[in-house]
Amino acid sequence: MTVKVSKPAINVREELADLRKPTGVAGEAMLRAETPQEQFNLIGAGRRNLIINGDFSVWQRGTSGVTGYASSAWKFAADRWKFYTRGNTGVGSFTKSTTQIDGVSHDAAYFDLTTGNTVGAAFIAQYIEGVAARGKHITFSLWYEHVNGEYPTIRINGAGNNVSATLVNGWNAITTKASDTYNADALSVGINVPSANPCGFKFTHAQLELGKVATPFEHRSYGEELALCQRYYEEVYVWQQGHASAANQYVANSTGTYKTTKRATPVLTHQVISGGSSNGVSFGSFRNFSLGGFGVQGISTKTGEVYRDTLVTADAEL
């Protein structure tokens, strides 16, 4: 017996056009993206910058200028950024400035090596905590504006595969593969000024990220950036007041609490703001200090009411 089966005609073009792919709406958008930049914007990759204060928005130590003179000793300027100049005459200054990126003004750091450095270098660096990049490709990028003198180099140090390249105006990036065994907290990125001649420049939007490609700078809010900085450095005001029945008594004890828990037990220093020994109390000692705060013990210099307003700095920088 012969059985005849009939099927309606199929328009193959229409069927292909109506085919439901398993990609979904987001997948369709990724497939239609023409460049990696478009795909990156669609993903919204979240927190990726290993550098803190790469936009130079936080300056807890002040913005009027920090100078380093021929000592090879590190000095901090903008939060998390430190520098030194080395030589007999080299003097470097690090101040807050601005620069234009695509016609828009942004905070920046201005470094000026004002005189010839007869021995060696100036170096600006940020040390990266931990070993998040160990064994992985990493890319360091920044925006650079030349002001005068020699052109310095952008550098990645301490990852086992150090790399550098001469900076040019505009965006700059270098990539390396970090060693599988580099020491914790040894990785640093920054700018090296090797010449013996004067050199002045601005830079901002510094970013260190995993991968072989520099992606757009990650903008974090000022509050988040400040909290990240305060994990390494913070200033706390402490008011000490008490009553002494005799001189040289321990009085006016008080405590200070950090806004952000420190990464390690910080080094504490103090500076009198008002009061002090002229108003009956001098600094005694820090006590019971921890990652979350500290105590201050005052010593009376006279009887009666005593007071002292003190600025305490807590430094847990790398």
C-alpha positions as CSV (number, residue, x, y, z in Angstrom):
1,M,0.0,0.0,0.0
2,T,1.3,3.4,-0.8
3,V,0.7,6.2,1.6
4,K,1.0,9.8,0.5
5,V,2.1,12.4,3.0
6,S,1.9,16.1,2.2
7,K,3.6,19.0,4.0
8,P,3.1,22.7,3.6
9,A,5.8,24.5,1.7
10,I,8.6,26.0,3.9
11,N,10.1,29.4,3.2
12,V,13.7,28.7,4.4
13,R,14.6,32.4,4.5
14,E,11.7,33.3,6.8
15,E,12.4,30.3,9.1
16,L,16.0,31.3,9.5
17,A,15.0,34.9,10.2
18,D,12.6,33.8,12.9
19,L,14.9,31.2,14.4
20,R,15.1,31.7,18.2
21,K,18.7,31.6,19.2
22,P,19.6,30.6,22.8
23,T,21.6,33.8,23.4
24,G,18.8,35.9,24.9
25,V,18.6,39.7,24.7
26,A,22.0,40.3,26.3
27,G,23.6,37.7,24.1
28,E,22.2,39.3,21.0
29,A,23.6,42.6,22.1
30,M,27.1,41.0,22.6
31,L,26.9,39.4,19.2
32,R,26.0,42.7,17.5
33,A,28.8,44.6,19.2
34,E,31.4,45.6,16.6
35,T,34.4,46.2,18.9
36,P,35.8,44.9,22.3
37,Q,35.1,48.4,23.7
38,E,31.3,48.0,23.0
39,Q,31.3,44.5,24.6
40,F,33.1,45.9,27.6
41,N,30.6,48.6,28.0
42,L,27.7,46.0,27.8
43,I,29.3,43.8,30.4
44,G,30.0,46.5,33.0
45,A,32.9,44.6,34.4
46,G,32.8,46.1,37.9
47,R,35.8,46.8,40.2
48,R,39.0,46.0,38.4
49,N,41.6,48.8,39.1
50,L,44.2,47.5,41.5
51,I,45.5,51.1,41.9
52,I,44.0,53.2,44.6
53,N,43.5,57.0,44.0
54,G,44.5,56.7,40.4
55,D,42.5,59.8,39.6
56,F,44.3,61.9,42.3
57,S,41.0,62.9,44.0
58,V,42.3,62.2,47.5
59,W,45.0,64.3,49.2
60,Q,44.8,63.8,52.9
61,R,48.3,65.1,53.5
62,G,47.6,68.4,51.6
63,T,47.8,69.6,48.0
64,S,50.3,72.5,48.3
65,G,53.3,70.5,47.4
66,V,55.6,67.9,48.9
67,T,59.3,68.1,48.0
68,G,62.0,65.5,48.1
69,Y,65.6,66.5,48.1
70,A,68.6,64.3,47.3
71,S,67.9,61.7,50.0
72,S,66.6,58.6,48.3
73,A,64.0,58.5,51.1
74,W,60.4,57.9,50.0
75,K,57.9,60.7,50.6
76,F,54.1,60.5,50.3
77,A,52.2,63.1,48.5
78,A,48.7,62.3,47.1
79,D,47.3,59.3,49.0
80,R,48.9,56.0,48.1
81,W,51.5,57.7,45.8
82,K,55.1,58.1,47.0
83,F,58.3,59.4,45.3
84,Y,61.9,60.1,45.8
85,T,64.7,62.0,44.1
86,R,68.2,60.8,44.3
87,G,71.4,62.7,43.8
88,N,73.3,65.7,45.1
89,T,71.2,68.4,43.6
90,G,67.9,66.8,42.5
91,V,64.8,68.4,44.0
92,G,61.4,67.1,43.1
93,S,58.0,68.5,43.9
94,F,54.6,66.7,43.8
95,T,51.5,68.8,43.8
96,K,47.8,68.6,42.8
97,S,46.9,70.0,39.4
98,T,44.5,69.4,36.5
99,T,44.8,68.2,33.0
100,Q,42.4,68.1,30.0
101,I,41.2,64.8,28.6
102,D,39.0,65.1,25.5
103,G,38.3,68.7,26.4
104,V,37.2,67.9,30.0
105,S,39.2,68.9,33.1
106,H,40.3,66.2,35.5
107,D,42.4,66.1,38.7
108,A,46.0,65.2,38.1
109,A,49.4,65.1,39.8
110,Y,52.1,67.5,38.7
111,F,55.7,66.3,39.3
112,D,58.6,68.7,38.7
113,L,62.2,67.8,38.9
114,T,63.4,71.4,39.2
115,T,67.1,71.0,38.9
116,G,69.5,68.6,37.4
117,N,70.0,65.3,39.3
118,T,73.7,64.7,39.3
119,V,73.6,61.0,40.3
120,G,70.5,59.2,39.3
121,A,66.8,59.1,39.2
122,A,63.5,60.3,40.5
123,F,60.8,57.7,40.8
124,I,57.0,57.9,41.5
125,A,55.4,54.7,42.5
126,Q,52.4,53.0,44.1
127,Y,53.0,49.6,45.7
128,I,50.2,47.0,45.2
129,E,49.1,45.0,48.2
130,G,49.0,41.2,48.0
131,V,49.6,38.9,45.1
132,A,46.4,39.2,43.1
133,A,48.4,39.5,39.9
134,R,50.7,36.6,40.5
135,G,51.1,34.4,37.4
136,K,48.8,36.6,35.4
137,H,49.1,39.1,32.6
138,I,48.7,42.7,33.9
139,T,48.4,46.0,32.1
140,F,49.3,49.4,33.5
141,S,47.9,52.5,31.8
142,L,47.7,56.2,32.5
143,W,47.1,59.7,30.9
144,Y,50.2,61.8,30.5
145,E,50.8,65.5,29.7
146,H,54.3,66.7,29.1
147,V,55.2,70.1,30.5
148,N,59.0,70.5,30.1
149,G,62.4,68.8,29.9
150,E,63.0,65.1,29.4
151,Y,60.3,62.5,28.7
152,P,60.2,59.9,31.6
153,T,59.2,56.2,31.3
154,I,56.2,54.3,32.5
155,R,57.2,51.2,34.5
156,I,56.0,48.0,36.2
157,N,58.5,46.7,38.8
158,G,58.8,43.8,41.1
159,A,56.5,41.3,39.3
160,G,59.4,39.2,38.0
161,N,59.1,40.6,34.5
162,N,59.8,44.3,34.8
163,V,58.8,46.4,31.8
164,S,59.1,50.1,30.8
165,A,58.4,52.4,27.9
166,T,59.0,56.1,27.2
167,L,55.9,58.1,27.8
168,V,54.1,60.1,25.1
169,N,51.4,62.8,25.4
170,G,48.0,61.1,25.8
171,W,47.2,57.5,26.8
172,N,50.0,55.1,27.6
173,A,50.0,51.4,28.5
174,I,52.4,48.6,29.1
175,T,51.7,44.9,29.6
176,T,53.7,42.1,31.3
177,K,53.1,38.6,32.8
178,A,53.7,38.6,36.5
179,S,55.9,35.9,38.0
180,D,54.3,33.0,39.7
181,T,56.5,33.6,42.7
182,Y,56.9,37.4,43.2
183,N,56.9,38.5,46.8
184,A,53.7,39.9,48.4
185,D,53.5,43.7,48.3
186,A,56.6,43.9,46.0
187,L,54.7,44.8,42.8
188,S,54.9,48.5,42.0
189,V,53.9,50.7,39.2
190,G,54.9,54.2,38.4
191,I,57.0,56.7,36.5
192,N,60.8,56.7,36.3
193,V,62.8,59.9,35.6
194,P,66.3,58.5,34.7
195,S,67.7,61.7,33.1
196,A,70.1,64.1,34.8
197,N,68.1,67.0,33.3
198,P,65.0,68.8,34.5
199,C,61.6,67.2,33.9
200,G,58.1,68.3,34.4
201,F,54.8,66.5,33.7
202,K,51.2,65.7,34.7
203,F,49.5,62.4,34.9
204,T,46.2,60.9,36.0
205,H,43.8,58.0,35.5
206,A,46.4,55.5,36.4
207,Q,45.1,51.9,36.3
208,L,46.6,48.5,36.8
209,E,44.3,45.6,35.8
210,L,44.5,41.9,35.0
211,G,44.7,41.1,31.3
212,K,46.6,42.1,28.2
213,V,44.4,45.1,27.2
214,A,44.0,48.5,28.8
215,T,40.3,49.2,29.4
216,P,38.7,52.6,30.1
217,F,39.6,54.1,33.5
218,E,37.4,52.8,36.3
219,H,35.7,55.8,38.1
220,R,34.9,55.2,41.7
221,S,33.0,57.7,43.9
222,Y,35.1,60.0,46.1
223,G,33.7,58.3,49.2
224,E,34.8,54.9,48.1
225,E,38.2,56.1,47.0
226,L,38.7,57.9,50.4
227,A,37.8,54.8,52.4
228,L,40.3,52.7,50.3
229,C,43.0,55.3,51.1
230,Q,42.1,55.5,54.8
231,R,42.9,51.8,55.1
232,Y,46.6,52.9,54.7
233,Y,46.6,56.4,56.1
234,E,44.2,58.5,58.2
235,E,44.2,61.7,60.3
236,V,42.2,61.7,63.6
237,Y,41.6,64.7,65.9
238,V,41.7,64.0,69.6
239,W,40.5,66.3,72.4
240,Q,42.0,65.7,75.8
241,Q,40.5,67.4,78.8
242,G,40.7,66.6,82.5
243,H,41.3,67.9,86.1
244,A,44.7,67.6,87.8
245,S,45.1,67.8,91.5
246,A,48.9,68.1,91.0
247,A,51.4,68.5,88.2
248,N,52.9,65.5,86.5
249,Q,49.8,63.4,86.9
250,Y,48.5,61.2,84.1
251,V,45.2,62.9,83.1
252,A,43.2,63.8,80.1
253,N,43.1,60.3,78.7
254,S,41.1,59.9,75.5
255,T,40.6,57.6,72.6
256,G,40.6,57.9,68.8
257,T,38.6,55.7,66.5
258,Y,39.5,55.2,62.8
259,K,36.9,55.6,60.1
260,T,38.4,52.7,58.3
261,T,40.1,49.6,59.8
262,K,43.8,49.7,59.0
263,R,45.5,47.0,56.9
264,A,48.2,46.6,59.6
265,T,49.0,48.2,63.0
266,P,49.9,51.8,62.0
267,V,52.7,54.0,63.0
268,L,51.2,56.8,65.1
269,T,52.5,60.4,65.3
270,H,51.0,63.5,66.9
271,Q,50.9,67.2,66.5
272,V,49.5,69.8,68.9
273,I,46.7,71.9,67.4
274,S,45.8,74.0,70.4
275,G,46.2,73.9,74.1
276,G,49.1,71.7,75.1
277,S,51.6,72.4,77.9
278,S,50.6,76.0,77.9
279,N,47.1,74.9,78.9
280,G,48.1,72.3,81.3
281,V,48.6,69.0,79.5
282,S,51.4,67.5,77.4
283,F,51.6,64.3,75.4
284,G,52.3,61.2,77.4
285,S,52.0,58.1,75.2
286,F,49.8,56.1,72.9
287,R,48.2,53.1,74.4
288,N,46.0,50.2,73.5
289,F,46.4,50.9,69.8
290,S,45.0,48.5,67.3
291,L,43.7,48.3,63.7
292,G,40.6,50.1,64.8
293,G,41.8,52.9,67.0
294,F,44.1,54.0,69.9
295,G,44.2,55.7,73.3
296,V,46.2,58.8,74.2
297,Q,47.5,59.4,77.7
298,G,48.2,63.0,78.7
299,I,50.3,64.4,81.5
300,S,49.3,67.4,83.5
301,T,51.7,70.3,83.7
302,K,49.7,72.2,86.3
303,T,46.8,71.7,88.7
304,G,43.2,72.4,87.8
305,E,41.5,72.0,84.4
306,V,43.8,71.0,81.5
307,Y,43.2,70.5,77.8
308,R,44.9,69.7,74.6
309,D,43.7,69.4,71.0
310,T,45.9,66.9,69.1
311,L,46.1,65.7,65.5
312,V,47.1,62.1,65.3
313,T,48.3,60.5,62.0
314,A,48.0,56.7,61.5
315,D,50.3,55.4,58.8
316,A,50.0,51.8,57.6
317,E,51.4,52.4,54.1
318,L,53.4,49.8,52.2
